């Protein structure tokens, strides 16, 4: 986790738990995105919050089922959070849309990041 968030590059991290059926279903989407979009400027990582619950608290991810925050995806730019899905509402609950590759691609502008990497390279 430290390596991803302290990097000089962008990092896309999936915060999940192995007891969550939604996390299990969406894990293939994240793997596919990693294969397609990983490059020298963008790394992908997964943190199992069941194994590291202190990380959930550090990044403000509730493990409560009723909060609907799992899985949570955070894009870091040089260690700073720049985007999150699902976005958390005032009460701490999230408005969870069905997760898909297309939704995550659009939300985190992964196509744009890839094009920028190709043009800078």
C-alpha positions as CSV (number, residue, x, y, z in Angstrom):
1,X,0.0,0.0,0.0
2,X,2.8,2.4,0.9
3,X,4.5,1.8,-2.4
4,X,1.4,2.6,-4.4
5,X,0.4,5.8,-2.4
6,X,4.0,7.1,-2.2
7,X,4.7,6.6,-5.8
8,X,5.6,9.5,-8.2
9,X,3.0,8.0,-10.6
10,X,-0.7,7.4,-10.6
11,X,-2.1,4.4,-8.7
12,X,-5.6,2.8,-9.0
13,X,-6.4,0.8,-5.9
14,X,-9.4,-1.5,-5.3
15,X,-10.3,-1.7,-1.6
16,X,-12.3,-5.0,-1.2
17,X,-13.1,-7.8,1.2
18,X,-13.2,-11.5,0.5
19,X,-16.5,-11.8,2.4
20,X,-18.4,-9.4,0.1
21,X,-20.2,-11.0,-2.9
22,X,-20.1,-7.7,-4.7
23,X,-16.3,-7.5,-4.3
24,X,-16.0,-11.1,-5.6
25,X,-18.1,-10.4,-8.7
26,X,-16.3,-7.1,-9.5
27,X,-12.8,-8.4,-9.0
28,X,-12.6,-9.7,-12.6
29,X,-13.4,-6.1,-13.9
30,X,-10.5,-4.7,-12.0
31,X,-8.1,-7.3,-13.3
32,X,-9.2,-6.6,-16.8
33,X,-8.7,-2.9,-16.4
34,X,-5.2,-3.5,-14.9
35,X,-4.2,-5.6,-17.9
36,X,-5.5,-3.0,-20.3
37,X,-4.4,0.2,-18.7
38,X,-1.2,-0.5,-16.6
39,X,1.9,1.3,-17.8
40,X,4.9,3.0,-16.3
41,X,2.7,5.9,-15.2
42,X,-0.3,4.0,-13.8
43,X,-0.1,1.1,-11.4
44,X,-3.0,-1.1,-10.1
45,X,-3.3,-2.7,-6.7
46,X,-5.8,-4.5,-4.5
47,X,-6.1,-4.2,-0.7
48,X,-8.2,-6.9,1.2
49,X,-9.7,-4.9,4.0
50,X,-10.6,-8.1,5.8
51,X,-6.9,-8.7,6.2
52,X,-6.0,-5.0,6.8
53,X,-9.0,-3.3,8.5
54,X,-6.7,-0.4,9.7
55,X,-6.3,0.6,6.0
56,X,-10.1,0.9,5.7
57,X,-10.1,3.4,8.5
58,X,-7.1,5.3,7.1
59,X,-8.8,5.8,3.8
60,X,-12.4,6.3,5.1
61,X,-13.9,3.1,3.8
62,X,-16.7,1.7,6.0
63,X,-16.7,-2.1,6.3
64,X,-20.4,-2.1,7.3
65,X,-22.6,-3.9,4.8
66,X,-25.4,-1.2,5.1
67,X,-22.9,1.5,4.1
68,X,-22.5,0.0,0.6
69,X,-18.9,1.2,0.3
70,X,-17.4,-2.1,-0.8
71,X,-15.6,-2.4,-3.1
72,X,-14.2,1.2,-3.1
73,X,-11.8,2.3,-5.9
74,X,-9.5,5.2,-5.3
75,X,-7.2,6.9,-7.9
76,X,-4.1,8.4,-6.4
77,X,-1.9,10.9,-8.2
78,X,1.6,11.0,-6.6
79,X,0.0,9.6,-3.4
80,X,-2.9,12.1,-3.2
81,X,-6.4,10.9,-3.7
82,X,-7.9,12.5,-6.8
83,X,-11.0,10.4,-7.4
84,X,-13.1,7.8,-5.6
85,X,-15.9,5.4,-6.5
86,X,-18.4,5.1,-5.0
87,X,-18.6,8.6,-3.8
88,X,-19.7,8.9,-0.2
89,X,-22.8,10.9,0.6
90,X,-23.1,13.2,3.7
91,X,-24.4,10.4,5.9
92,X,-21.5,8.2,5.1
93,X,-23.5,6.0,2.8
94,X,-22.6,5.6,-0.9
95,X,-24.8,5.8,-3.9
96,X,-23.7,2.5,-5.5
97,X,-24.3,2.0,-9.2
98,X,-23.7,-1.5,-10.6
99,X,-20.0,-1.8,-11.1
100,X,-18.7,-2.5,-14.6
101,X,-15.5,-2.0,-16.6
102,X,-17.2,0.8,-18.5
103,X,-18.3,2.6,-15.4
104,X,-14.9,2.5,-13.8
105,X,-13.2,3.5,-17.1
106,X,-15.5,6.5,-17.4
107,X,-15.4,7.5,-13.7
108,X,-11.5,7.5,-13.6
109,X,-11.0,8.6,-17.2
110,X,-8.7,5.7,-17.8
111,X,-8.8,6.2,-21.6
112,X,-7.5,9.7,-21.2
113,X,-4.7,8.7,-18.8
114,X,-3.6,6.0,-21.3
115,X,-3.7,8.5,-24.3
116,X,-1.7,11.0,-22.2
117,X,0.9,8.3,-21.4
118,X,1.2,7.3,-25.1
119,X,1.7,10.9,-26.2
120,X,4.3,11.7,-23.5
121,X,6.2,8.5,-24.2
